[in-house]
Amino acid sequence: MNTGASTFVARLGRAIRTRRKSLGFTEEGFADHIGMNRTRYGIIERGKAHGLRILALDHIARGLGLEVADLVRKAEVRRRGPQRR
């Protein structure tokens, strides 16, 4: 996997973690909440899931009350920094 993709996966994992924590879930509790294997979920959140499937991402996003596009935008904002208006 190229560095750009690895970096994006890491930013995506951080965006997921930030949202999960804002909802008051532990990593383990959220994995249980969405019915995902805890180990698999942890790998995704740590940005190590290089074979992340869109359906898994959709499942996580819905559990967080978001759409996949929202998570991608959050990961992109982290790359560019906050938008100035």
PyMOL Python script that loads the backbone (N, CA, C, O; Angstrom):
from pymol import cmd

cmd.read_pdbstr("""\
ATOM      1  N   MET A   1       0.858  -1.182   0.000  1.00  0.00           N
ATOM      2  CA  MET A   1       0.000   0.000   0.000  1.00  0.00           C
ATOM      3  C   MET A   1       0.891   1.228   0.000  1.00  0.00           C
ATOM      4  O   MET A   1       1.906   1.271   0.695  1.00  0.00           O
ATOM      5  N   ASN A   2       0.505   2.224  -0.783  1.00  0.00           N
ATOM      6  CA  ASN A   2       1.340   3.419  -0.843  1.00  0.00           C
ATOM      7  C   ASN A   2       1.157   4.281   0.401  1.00  0.00           C
ATOM      8  O   ASN A   2       0.180   4.133   1.134  1.00  0.00           O
ATOM      9  N   THR A   3       2.095   5.169   0.626  1.00  0.00           N
ATOM     10  CA  THR A   3       2.102   5.999   1.826  1.00  0.00           C
ATOM     11  C   THR A   3       0.871   6.881   1.914  1.00  0.00           C
ATOM     12  O   THR A   3       0.326   7.059   3.004  1.00  0.00           O
ATOM     13  N   GLY A   4       0.420   7.437   0.804  1.00  0.00           N
ATOM     14  CA  GLY A   4      -0.766   8.287   0.818  1.00  0.00           C
ATOM     15  C   GLY A   4      -1.994   7.535   1.289  1.00  0.00           C
ATOM     16  O   GLY A   4      -2.779   8.050   2.086  1.00  0.00           O
ATOM     17  N   ALA A   5      -2.162   6.316   0.798  1.00  0.00           N
ATOM     18  CA  ALA A   5      -3.306   5.506   1.214  1.00  0.00           C
ATOM     19  C   ALA A   5      -3.183   5.120   2.681  1.00  0.00           C
ATOM     20  O   ALA A   5      -4.174   5.154   3.411  1.00  0.00           O
ATOM     21  N   SER A   6      -1.990   4.757   3.123  1.00  0.00           N
ATOM     22  CA  SER A   6      -1.772   4.411   4.529  1.00  0.00           C
ATOM     23  C   SER A   6      -2.096   5.588   5.433  1.00  0.00           C
ATOM     24  O   SER A   6      -2.715   5.433   6.486  1.00  0.00           O
ATOM     25  N   THR A   7      -1.670   6.763   5.005  1.00  0.00           N
ATOM     26  CA  THR A   7      -1.934   7.964   5.794  1.00  0.00           C
ATOM     27  C   THR A   7      -3.423   8.239   5.858  1.00  0.00           C
ATOM     28  O   THR A   7      -3.940   8.617   6.909  1.00  0.00           O
ATOM     29  N   PHE A   8      -4.120   8.053   4.743  1.00  0.00           N
ATOM     30  CA  PHE A   8      -5.566   8.267   4.740  1.00  0.00           C
ATOM     31  C   PHE A   8      -6.267   7.281   5.674  1.00  0.00           C
ATOM     32  O   PHE A   8      -7.165   7.667   6.422  1.00  0.00           O
ATOM     33  N   VAL A   9      -5.863   6.016   5.635  1.00  0.00           N
ATOM     34  CA  VAL A   9      -6.466   5.000   6.512  1.00  0.00           C
ATOM     35  C   VAL A   9      -6.238   5.379   7.969  1.00  0.00           C
ATOM     36  O   VAL A   9      -7.132   5.200   8.796  1.00  0.00           O
ATOM     37  N   ALA A  10      -5.065   5.899   8.296  1.00  0.00           N
ATOM     38  CA  ALA A  10      -4.772   6.328   9.665  1.00  0.00           C
ATOM     39  C   ALA A  10      -5.656   7.518  10.059  1.00  0.00           C
ATOM     40  O   ALA A  10      -6.191   7.549  11.167  1.00  0.00           O
ATOM     41  N   ARG A  11      -5.813   8.496   9.159  1.00  0.00           N
ATOM     42  CA  ARG A  11      -6.673   9.652   9.456  1.00  0.00           C
ATOM     43  C   ARG A  11      -8.124   9.227   9.609  1.00  0.00           C
ATOM     44  O   ARG A  11      -8.846   9.750  10.459  1.00  0.00           O
ATOM     45  N   LEU A  12      -8.547   8.286   8.791  1.00  0.00           N
ATOM     46  CA  LEU A  12      -9.911   7.779   8.879  1.00  0.00           C
ATOM     47  C   LEU A  12     -10.130   7.104  10.230  1.00  0.00           C
ATOM     48  O   LEU A  12     -11.167   7.301  10.864  1.00  0.00           O
ATOM     49  N   GLY A  13      -9.167   6.318  10.662  1.00  0.00           N
ATOM     50  CA  GLY A  13      -9.248   5.670  11.977  1.00  0.00           C
ATOM     51  C   GLY A  13      -9.340   6.692  13.100  1.00  0.00           C
ATOM     52  O   GLY A  13     -10.103   6.506  14.048  1.00  0.00           O
ATOM     53  N   ARG A  14      -8.565   7.776  12.999  1.00  0.00           N
ATOM     54  CA  ARG A  14      -8.618   8.828  14.025  1.00  0.00           C
ATOM     55  C   ARG A  14      -9.975   9.529  14.013  1.00  0.00           C
ATOM     56  O   ARG A  14     -10.496   9.878  15.072  1.00  0.00           O
ATOM     57  N   ALA A  15     -10.548   9.739  12.839  1.00  0.00           N
ATOM     58  CA  ALA A  15     -11.871  10.373  12.746  1.00  0.00           C
ATOM     59  C   ALA A  15     -12.933   9.481  13.385  1.00  0.00           C
ATOM     60  O   ALA A  15     -13.833   9.967  14.070  1.00  0.00           O
ATOM     61  N   ILE A  16     -12.823   8.183  13.158  1.00  0.00           N
ATOM     62  CA  ILE A  16     -13.761   7.235  13.768  1.00  0.00           C
ATOM     63  C   ILE A  16     -13.616   7.268  15.287  1.00  0.00           C
ATOM     64  O   ILE A  16     -14.613   7.333  16.006  1.00  0.00           O
ATOM     65  N   ARG A  17     -12.374   7.222  15.777  1.00  0.00           N
ATOM     66  CA  ARG A  17     -12.123   7.230  17.221  1.00  0.00           C
ATOM     67  C   ARG A  17     -12.666   8.504  17.876  1.00  0.00           C
ATOM     68  O   ARG A  17     -13.291   8.451  18.935  1.00  0.00           O
ATOM     69  N   THR A  18     -12.421   9.639  17.236  1.00  0.00           N
ATOM     70  CA  THR A  18     -12.887  10.916  17.781  1.00  0.00           C
ATOM     71  C   THR A  18     -14.401  10.923  17.921  1.00  0.00           C
ATOM     72  O   THR A  18     -14.929  11.328  18.957  1.00  0.00           O
ATOM     73  N   ARG A  19     -15.098  10.478  16.888  1.00  0.00           N
ATOM     74  CA  ARG A  19     -16.566  10.450  16.929  1.00  0.00           C
ATOM     75  C   ARG A  19     -17.069   9.456  17.974  1.00  0.00           C
ATOM     76  O   ARG A  19     -18.000   9.758  18.721  1.00  0.00           O
ATOM     77  N   ARG A  20     -16.453   8.264  18.028  1.00  0.00           N
ATOM     78  CA  ARG A  20     -16.863   7.247  19.009  1.00  0.00           C
ATOM     79  C   ARG A  20     -16.740   7.789  20.424  1.00  0.00           C
ATOM     80  O   ARG A  20     -17.650   7.637  21.240  1.00  0.00           O
ATOM     81  N   LYS A  21     -15.608   8.422  20.708  1.00  0.00           N
ATOM     82  CA  LYS A  21     -15.397   8.975  22.046  1.00  0.00           C
ATOM     83  C   LYS A  21     -16.395  10.084  22.353  1.00  0.00           C
ATOM     84  O   LYS A  21     -16.867  10.197  23.484  1.00  0.00           O
ATOM     85  N   SER A  22     -16.722  10.904  21.353  1.00  0.00           N
ATOM     86  CA  SER A  22     -17.683  11.989  21.577  1.00  0.00           C
ATOM     87  C   SER A  22     -19.066  11.452  21.908  1.00  0.00           C
ATOM     88  O   SER A  22     -19.874  12.132  22.540  1.00  0.00           O
ATOM     89  N   LEU A  23     -19.332  10.220  21.474  1.00  0.00           N
ATOM     90  CA  LEU A  23     -20.619   9.578  21.782  1.00  0.00           C
ATOM     91  C   LEU A  23     -20.577   8.828  23.114  1.00  0.00           C
ATOM     92  O   LEU A  23     -21.594   8.298  23.562  1.00  0.00           O
ATOM     93  N   GLY A  24     -19.414   8.784  23.740  1.00  0.00           N
ATOM     94  CA  GLY A  24     -19.286   8.170  25.058  1.00  0.00           C
ATOM     95  C   GLY A  24     -19.066   6.667  25.045  1.00  0.00           C
ATOM     96  O   GLY A  24     -19.231   6.014  26.075  1.00  0.00           O
ATOM     97  N   PHE A  25     -18.701   6.108  23.911  1.00  0.00           N
ATOM     98  CA  PHE A  25     -18.460   4.673  23.818  1.00  0.00           C
ATOM     99  C   PHE A  25     -16.994   4.352  24.069  1.00  0.00           C
ATOM    100  O   PHE A  25     -16.106   5.110  23.680  1.00  0.00           O
ATOM    101  N   THR A  26     -16.753   3.226  24.719  1.00  0.00           N
ATOM    102  CA  THR A  26     -15.411   2.666  24.733  1.00  0.00           C
ATOM    103  C   THR A  26     -15.234   1.947  23.400  1.00  0.00           C
ATOM    104  O   THR A  26     -16.210   1.695  22.694  1.00  0.00           O
ATOM    105  N   GLU A  27     -14.019   1.625  23.063  1.00  0.00           N
ATOM    106  CA  GLU A  27     -13.770   0.886  21.827  1.00  0.00           C
ATOM    107  C   GLU A  27     -14.517  -0.450  21.857  1.00  0.00           C
ATOM    108  O   GLU A  27     -15.180  -0.832  20.893  1.00  0.00           O
ATOM    109  N   GLU A  28     -14.394  -1.132  22.961  1.00  0.00           N
ATOM    110  CA  GLU A  28     -15.055  -2.428  23.120  1.00  0.00           C
ATOM    111  C   GLU A  28     -16.573  -2.293  23.090  1.00  0.00           C
ATOM    112  O   GLU A  28     -17.265  -3.080  22.443  1.00  0.00           O
ATOM    113  N   GLY A  29     -17.073  -1.303  23.784  1.00  0.00           N
ATOM    114  CA  GLY A  29     -18.516  -1.076  23.835  1.00  0.00           C
ATOM    115  C   GLY A  29     -19.099  -0.735  22.475  1.00  0.00           C
ATOM    116  O   GLY A  29     -20.194  -1.183  22.136  1.00  0.00           O
ATOM    117  N   PHE A  30     -18.370   0.060  21.690  1.00  0.00           N
ATOM    118  CA  PHE A  30     -18.864   0.417  20.365  1.00  0.00           C
ATOM    119  C   PHE A  30     -18.849  -0.786  19.435  1.00  0.00           C
ATOM    120  O   PHE A  30     -19.791  -0.991  18.669  1.00  0.00           O
ATOM    121  N   ALA A  31     -17.797  -1.575  19.496  1.00  0.00           N
ATOM    122  CA  ALA A  31     -17.737  -2.787  18.670  1.00  0.00           C
ATOM    123  C   ALA A  31     -18.931  -3.685  18.985  1.00  0.00           C
ATOM    124  O   ALA A  31     -19.561  -4.230  18.079  1.00  0.00           O
ATOM    125  N   ASP A  32     -19.234  -3.833  20.258  1.00  0.00           N
ATOM    126  CA  ASP A  32     -20.409  -4.620  20.647  1.00  0.00           C
ATOM    127  C   ASP A  32     -21.691  -3.977  20.123  1.00  0.00           C
ATOM    128  O   ASP A  32     -22.584  -4.671  19.638  1.00  0.00           O
ATOM    129  N   HIS A  33     -21.779  -2.662  20.221  1.00  0.00           N
ATOM    130  CA  HIS A  33     -22.957  -1.904  19.779  1.00  0.00           C
ATOM    131  C   HIS A  33     -23.268  -2.144  18.301  1.00  0.00           C
ATOM    132  O   HIS A  33     -24.432  -2.267  17.920  1.00  0.00           O
ATOM    133  N   ILE A  34     -22.237  -2.209  17.483  1.00  0.00           N
ATOM    134  CA  ILE A  34     -22.466  -2.397  16.046  1.00  0.00           C
ATOM    135  C   ILE A  34     -22.350  -3.861  15.620  1.00  0.00           C
ATOM    136  O   ILE A  34     -22.522  -4.183  14.445  1.00  0.00           O
ATOM    137  N   GLY A  35     -22.061  -4.739  16.570  1.00  0.00           N
ATOM    138  CA  GLY A  35     -21.980  -6.168  16.261  1.00  0.00           C
ATOM    139  C   GLY A  35     -20.755  -6.563  15.459  1.00  0.00           C
ATOM    140  O   GLY A  35     -20.801  -7.486  14.647  1.00  0.00           O
ATOM    141  N   MET A  36     -19.663  -5.857  15.695  1.00  0.00           N
ATOM    142  CA  MET A  36     -18.427  -6.153  14.972  1.00  0.00           C
ATOM    143  C   MET A  36     -17.432  -6.802  15.925  1.00  0.00           C
ATOM    144  O   MET A  36     -17.403  -6.500  17.118  1.00  0.00           O
ATOM    145  N   ASN A  37     -16.635  -7.681  15.387  1.00  0.00           N
ATOM    146  CA  ASN A  37     -15.577  -8.300  16.167  1.00  0.00           C
ATOM    147  C   ASN A  37     -14.701  -7.200  16.763  1.00  0.00           C
ATOM    148  O   ASN A  37     -14.273  -6.293  16.049  1.00  0.00           O
ATOM    149  N   ARG A  38     -14.433  -7.274  18.055  1.00  0.00           N
ATOM    150  CA  ARG A  38     -13.694  -6.210  18.746  1.00  0.00           C
ATOM    151  C   ARG A  38     -12.283  -6.026  18.206  1.00  0.00           C
ATOM    152  O   ARG A  38     -11.800  -4.902  18.066  1.00  0.00           O
ATOM    153  N   THR A  39     -11.628  -7.141  17.906  1.00  0.00           N
ATOM    154  CA  THR A  39     -10.270  -7.058  17.374  1.00  0.00           C
ATOM    155  C   THR A  39     -10.270  -6.376  16.019  1.00  0.00           C
ATOM    156  O   THR A  39      -9.437  -5.506  15.763  1.00  0.00           O
ATOM    157  N   ARG A  40     -11.185  -6.755  15.158  1.00  0.00           N
ATOM    158  CA  ARG A  40     -11.282  -6.149  13.818  1.00  0.00           C
ATOM    159  C   ARG A  40     -11.565  -4.656  13.927  1.00  0.00           C
ATOM    160  O   ARG A  40     -10.948  -3.847  13.234  1.00  0.00           O
ATOM    161  N   TYR A  41     -12.514  -4.294  14.811  1.00  0.00           N
ATOM    162  CA  TYR A  41     -12.835  -2.887  14.977  1.00  0.00           C
ATOM    163  C   TYR A  41     -11.605  -2.103  15.453  1.00  0.00           C
ATOM    164  O   TYR A  41     -11.330  -1.015  14.947  1.00  0.00           O
ATOM    165  N   GLY A  42     -10.879  -2.645  16.406  1.00  0.00           N
ATOM    166  CA  GLY A  42      -9.687  -1.971  16.920  1.00  0.00           C
ATOM    167  C   GLY A  42      -8.647  -1.737  15.846  1.00  0.00           C
ATOM    168  O   GLY A  42      -7.998  -0.692  15.818  1.00  0.00           O
ATOM    169  N   ILE A  43      -8.485  -2.710  14.960  1.00  0.00           N
ATOM    170  CA  ILE A  43      -7.537  -2.570  13.848  1.00  0.00           C
ATOM    171  C   ILE A  43      -7.962  -1.421  12.939  1.00  0.00           C
ATOM    172  O   ILE A  43      -7.129  -0.637  12.484  1.00  0.00           O
ATOM    173  N   ILE A  44      -9.250  -1.329  12.680  1.00  0.00           N
ATOM    174  CA  ILE A  44      -9.767  -0.251  11.830  1.00  0.00           C
ATOM    175  C   ILE A  44      -9.519   1.099  12.495  1.00  0.00           C
ATOM    176  O   ILE A  44      -9.030   2.032  11.857  1.00  0.00           O
ATOM    177  N   GLU A  45      -9.855   1.197  13.770  1.00  0.00           N
ATOM    178  CA  GLU A  45      -9.711   2.477  14.467  1.00  0.00           C
ATOM    179  C   GLU A  45      -8.255   2.913  14.589  1.00  0.00           C
ATOM    180  O   GLU A  45      -7.965   4.109  14.602  1.00  0.00           O
ATOM    181  N   ARG A  46      -7.349   1.962  14.679  1.00  0.00           N
ATOM    182  CA  ARG A  46      -5.932   2.300  14.772  1.00  0.00           C
ATOM    183  C   ARG A  46      -5.314   2.589  13.398  1.00  0.00           C
ATOM    184  O   ARG A  46      -4.120   2.872  13.297  1.00  0.00           O
ATOM    185  N   GLY A  47      -6.132   2.517  12.346  1.00  0.00           N
ATOM    186  CA  GLY A  47      -5.637   2.839  11.011  1.00  0.00           C
ATOM    187  C   GLY A  47      -4.763   1.764  10.405  1.00  0.00           C
ATOM    188  O   GLY A  47      -3.925   2.048   9.549  1.00  0.00           O
ATOM    189  N   LYS A  48      -4.953   0.533  10.841  1.00  0.00           N
ATOM    190  CA  LYS A  48      -4.142  -0.579  10.351  1.00  0.00           C
ATOM    191  C   LYS A  48      -4.913  -1.483   9.398  1.00  0.00           C
ATOM    192  O   LYS A  48      -4.373  -2.486   8.933  1.00  0.00           O
ATOM    193  N   ALA A  49      -6.158  -1.149   9.102  1.00  0.00           N
ATOM    194  CA  ALA A  49      -7.022  -1.992   8.266  1.00  0.00           C
ATOM    195  C   ALA A  49      -6.881  -1.580   6.804  1.00  0.00           C
ATOM    196  O   ALA A  49      -7.716  -0.848   6.273  1.00  0.00           O
ATOM    197  N   HIS A  50      -5.836  -2.049   6.171  1.00  0.00           N
ATOM    198  CA  HIS A  50      -5.577  -1.646   4.800  1.00  0.00           C
ATOM    199  C   HIS A  50      -6.515  -2.309   3.807  1.00  0.00           C
ATOM    200  O   HIS A  50      -6.612  -1.862   2.664  1.00  0.00           O
ATOM    201  N   GLY A  51      -7.205  -3.363   4.215  1.00  0.00           N
ATOM    202  CA  GLY A  51      -8.181  -4.015   3.354  1.00  0.00           C
ATOM    203  C   GLY A  51      -9.595  -3.672   3.777  1.00  0.00           C
ATOM    204  O   GLY A  51     -10.509  -4.481   3.614  1.00  0.00           O
ATOM    205  N   LEU A  52      -9.783  -2.474   4.320  1.00  0.00           N
ATOM    206  CA  LEU A  52     -11.089  -2.055   4.819  1.00  0.00           C
ATOM    207  C   LEU A  52     -12.118  -2.049   3.695  1.00  0.00           C
ATOM    208  O   LEU A  52     -11.923  -1.410   2.661  1.00  0.00           O
ATOM    209  N   ARG A  53     -13.196  -2.757   3.907  1.00  0.00           N
ATOM    210  CA  ARG A  53     -14.255  -2.830   2.905  1.00  0.00           C
ATOM    211  C   ARG A  53     -15.261  -1.718   3.140  1.00  0.00           C
ATOM    212  O   ARG A  53     -15.520  -1.319   4.276  1.00  0.00           O
ATOM    213  N   ILE A  54     -15.813  -1.234   2.062  1.00  0.00           N
ATOM    214  CA  ILE A  54     -16.762  -0.127   2.143  1.00  0.00           C
ATOM    215  C   ILE A  54     -17.981  -0.511   2.976  1.00  0.00           C
ATOM    216  O   ILE A  54     -18.540   0.342   3.666  1.00  0.00           O
ATOM    217  N   LEU A  55     -18.403  -1.767   2.931  1.00  0.00           N
ATOM    218  CA  LEU A  55     -19.565  -2.181   3.722  1.00  0.00           C
ATOM    219  C   LEU A  55     -19.259  -2.130   5.226  1.00  0.00           C
ATOM    220  O   LEU A  55     -20.126  -1.778   6.025  1.00  0.00           O
ATOM    221  N   ALA A  56     -18.040  -2.478   5.602  1.00  0.00           N
ATOM    222  CA  ALA A  56     -17.648  -2.371   7.006  1.00  0.00           C
ATOM    223  C   ALA A  56     -17.618  -0.908   7.428  1.00  0.00           C
ATOM    224  O   ALA A  56     -18.063  -0.556   8.520  1.00  0.00           O
ATOM    225  N   LEU A  57     -17.090  -0.063   6.553  1.00  0.00           N
ATOM    226  CA  LEU A  57     -17.040   1.369   6.841  1.00  0.00           C
ATOM    227  C   LEU A  57     -18.455   1.938   6.957  1.00  0.00           C
ATOM    228  O   LEU A  57     -18.722   2.770   7.825  1.00  0.00           O
ATOM    229  N   ASP A  58     -19.353   1.495   6.091  1.00  0.00           N
ATOM    230  CA  ASP A  58     -20.745   1.936   6.157  1.00  0.00           C
ATOM    231  C   ASP A  58     -21.381   1.500   7.472  1.00  0.00           C
ATOM    232  O   ASP A  58     -22.125   2.264   8.088  1.00  0.00           O
ATOM    233  N   HIS A  59     -21.096   0.296   7.894  1.00  0.00           N
ATOM    234  CA  HIS A  59     -21.624  -0.232   9.164  1.00  0.00           C
ATOM    235  C   HIS A  59     -21.141   0.615  10.345  1.00  0.00           C
ATOM    236  O   HIS A  59     -21.924   0.953  11.233  1.00  0.00           O
ATOM    237  N   ILE A  60     -19.872   0.948  10.349  1.00  0.00           N
ATOM    238  CA  ILE A  60     -19.306   1.791  11.413  1.00  0.00           C
ATOM    239  C   ILE A  60     -19.930   3.178  11.361  1.00  0.00           C
ATOM    240  O   ILE A  60     -20.352   3.706  12.390  1.00  0.00           O
ATOM    241  N   ALA A  61     -19.994   3.768  10.181  1.00  0.00           N
ATOM    242  CA  ALA A  61     -20.556   5.116  10.038  1.00  0.00           C
ATOM    243  C   ALA A  61     -21.980   5.174  10.566  1.00  0.00           C
ATOM    244  O   ALA A  61     -22.330   6.101  11.296  1.00  0.00           O
ATOM    245  N   ARG A  62     -22.794   4.211  10.211  1.00  0.00           N
ATOM    246  CA  ARG A  62     -24.186   4.191  10.683  1.00  0.00           C
ATOM    247  C   ARG A  62     -24.249   4.062  12.204  1.00  0.00           C
ATOM    248  O   ARG A  62     -25.094   4.683  12.849  1.00  0.00           O
ATOM    249  N   GLY A  63     -23.356   3.256  12.774  1.00  0.00           N
ATOM    250  CA  GLY A  63     -23.297   3.131  14.230  1.00  0.00           C
ATOM    251  C   GLY A  63     -22.913   4.434  14.906  1.00  0.00           C
ATOM    252  O   GLY A  63     -23.287   4.684  16.051  1.00  0.00           O
ATOM    253  N   LEU A  64     -22.161   5.265  14.188  1.00  0.00           N
ATOM    254  CA  LEU A  64     -21.752   6.571  14.704  1.00  0.00           C
ATOM    255  C   LEU A  64     -22.772   7.660  14.382  1.00  0.00           C
ATOM    256  O   LEU A  64     -22.602   8.818  14.765  1.00  0.00           O
ATOM    257  N   GLY A  65     -23.836   7.273  13.670  1.00  0.00           N
ATOM    258  CA  GLY A  65     -24.858   8.251  13.291  1.00  0.00           C
ATOM    259  C   GLY A  65     -24.421   9.142  12.140  1.00  0.00           C
ATOM    260  O   GLY A  65     -24.876  10.279  12.017  1.00  0.00           O
ATOM    261  N   LEU A  66     -23.535   8.619  11.295  1.00  0.00           N
ATOM    262  CA  LEU A  66     -22.989   9.380  10.170  1.00  0.00           C
ATOM    263  C   LEU A  66     -23.153   8.601   8.878  1.00  0.00           C
ATOM    264  O   LEU A  66     -23.530   7.429   8.885  1.00  0.00           O
ATOM    265  N   GLU A  67     -22.868   9.258   7.788  1.00  0.00           N
ATOM    266  CA  GLU A  67     -22.745   8.607   6.490  1.00  0.00           C
ATOM    267  C   GLU A  67     -21.254   8.414   6.218  1.00  0.00           C
ATOM    268  O   GLU A  67     -20.418   9.104   6.802  1.00  0.00           O
ATOM    269  N   VAL A  68     -20.928   7.490   5.347  1.00  0.00           N
ATOM    270  CA  VAL A  68     -19.529   7.250   4.987  1.00  0.00           C
ATOM    271  C   VAL A  68     -18.874   8.549   4.517  1.00  0.00           C
ATOM    272  O   VAL A  68     -17.730   8.836   4.872  1.00  0.00           O
ATOM    273  N   ALA A  69     -19.590   9.320   3.732  1.00  0.00           N
ATOM    274  CA  ALA A  69     -19.048  10.578   3.217  1.00  0.00           C
ATOM    275  C   ALA A  69     -18.646  11.520   4.350  1.00  0.00           C
ATOM    276  O   ALA A  69     -17.660  12.247   4.229  1.00  0.00           O
ATOM    277  N   ASP A  70     -19.402  11.512   5.447  1.00  0.00           N
ATOM    278  CA  ASP A  70     -19.060  12.352   6.597  1.00  0.00           C
ATOM    279  C   ASP A  70     -17.708  11.945   7.180  1.00  0.00           C
ATOM    280  O   ASP A  70     -16.885  12.800   7.504  1.00  0.00           O
ATOM    281  N   LEU A  71     -17.483  10.645   7.313  1.00  0.00           N
ATOM    282  CA  LEU A  71     -16.200  10.172   7.849  1.00  0.00           C
ATOM    283  C   LEU A  71     -15.049  10.522   6.915  1.00  0.00           C
ATOM    284  O   LEU A  71     -13.977  10.927   7.365  1.00  0.00           O
ATOM    285  N   VAL A  72     -15.274  10.366   5.626  1.00  0.00           N
ATOM    286  CA  VAL A  72     -14.224  10.703   4.660  1.00  0.00           C
ATOM    287  C   VAL A  72     -13.909  12.194   4.731  1.00  0.00           C
ATOM    288  O   VAL A  72     -12.742  12.587   4.703  1.00  0.00           O
ATOM    289  N   ARG A  73     -14.946  13.021   4.822  1.00  0.00           N
ATOM    290  CA  ARG A  73     -14.718  14.474   4.942  1.00  0.00           C
ATOM    291  C   ARG A  73     -13.915  14.790   6.204  1.00  0.00           C
ATOM    292  O   ARG A  73     -13.003  15.616   6.172  1.00  0.00           O
ATOM    293  N   LYS A  74     -14.254  14.136   7.308  1.00  0.00           N
ATOM    294  CA  LYS A  74     -13.517  14.385   8.560  1.00  0.00           C
ATOM    295  C   LYS A  74     -12.051  13.989   8.402  1.00  0.00           C
ATOM    296  O   LYS A  74     -11.168  14.684   8.903  1.00  0.00           O
ATOM    297  N   ALA A  75     -11.784  12.887   7.717  1.00  0.00           N
ATOM    298  CA  ALA A  75     -10.399  12.460   7.486  1.00  0.00           C
ATOM    299  C   ALA A  75      -9.687  13.450   6.571  1.00  0.00           C
ATOM    300  O   ALA A  75      -8.507  13.735   6.777  1.00  0.00           O
ATOM    301  N   GLU A  76     -10.373  13.974   5.574  1.00  0.00           N
ATOM    302  CA  GLU A  76      -9.777  14.941   4.659  1.00  0.00           C
ATOM    303  C   GLU A  76      -9.500  16.266   5.357  1.00  0.00           C
ATOM    304  O   GLU A  76      -8.463  16.884   5.115  1.00  0.00           O
ATOM    305  N   VAL A  77     -10.402  16.708   6.211  1.00  0.00           N
ATOM    306  CA  VAL A  77     -10.190  17.958   6.952  1.00  0.00           C
ATOM    307  C   VAL A  77      -8.953  17.836   7.823  1.00  0.00           C
ATOM    308  O   VAL A  77      -8.192  18.796   7.941  1.00  0.00           O
ATOM    309  N   ARG A  78      -8.733  16.682   8.434  1.00  0.00           N
ATOM    310  CA  ARG A  78      -7.533  16.471   9.246  1.00  0.00           C
ATOM    311  C   ARG A  78      -6.279  16.609   8.397  1.00  0.00           C
ATOM    312  O   ARG A  78      -5.250  17.076   8.886  1.00  0.00           O
ATOM    313  N   ARG A  79      -6.351  16.208   7.132  1.00  0.00           N
ATOM    314  CA  ARG A  79      -5.185  16.306   6.252  1.00  0.00           C
ATOM    315  C   ARG A  79      -4.899  17.752   5.899  1.00  0.00           C
ATOM    316  O   ARG A  79      -3.751  18.194   5.940  1.00  0.00           O
ATOM    317  N   ARG A  80      -5.943  18.485   5.552  1.00  0.00           N
ATOM    318  CA  ARG A  80      -5.775  19.869   5.115  1.00  0.00           C
ATOM    319  C   ARG A  80      -5.736  20.854   6.261  1.00  0.00           C
ATOM    320  O   ARG A  80      -5.249  21.973   6.103  1.00  0.00           O
ATOM    321  N   GLY A  81      -6.242  20.453   7.411  1.00  0.00           N
ATOM    322  CA  GLY A  81      -6.394  21.382   8.510  1.00  0.00           C
ATOM    323  C   GLY A  81      -7.750  22.036   8.425  1.00  0.00           C
ATOM    324  O   GLY A  81      -8.449  21.877   7.425  1.00  0.00           O
ATOM    325  N   PRO A  82      -8.135  22.763   9.442  1.00  0.00           N
ATOM    326  CA  PRO A  82      -9.445  23.406   9.443  1.00  0.00           C
ATOM    327  C   PRO A  82      -9.588  24.387   8.275  1.00  0.00           C
ATOM    328  O   PRO A  82      -8.640  25.080   7.906  1.00  0.00           O
ATOM    329  N   GLN A  83     -10.763  24.427   7.721  1.00  0.00           N
ATOM    330  CA  GLN A  83     -11.047  25.359   6.632  1.00  0.00           C
ATOM    331  C   GLN A  83     -11.230  26.762   7.201  1.00  0.00           C
ATOM    332  O   GLN A  83     -11.916  26.942   8.207  1.00  0.00           O
ATOM    333  N   ARG A  84     -10.630  27.738   6.569  1.00  0.00           N
ATOM    334  CA  ARG A  84     -10.798  29.127   6.988  1.00  0.00           C
ATOM    335  C   ARG A  84     -11.838  29.770   6.105  1.00  0.00           C
ATOM    336  O   ARG A  84     -11.886  29.508   4.903  1.00  0.00           O
ATOM    337  N   ARG A  85     -12.665  30.605   6.685  1.00  0.00           N
ATOM    338  CA  ARG A  85     -13.693  31.297   5.903  1.00  0.00           C
ATOM    339  C   ARG A  85     -13.499  32.768   5.989  1.00  0.00           C
ATOM    340  O   ARG A  85     -14.265  33.527   5.397  1.00  0.00           O
TER     341      ARG A  85
END
""", "prot")
cmd.dss("prot")
cmd.show_as("cartoon", "prot")
cmd.util.cbc("prot")
cmd.orient("prot")
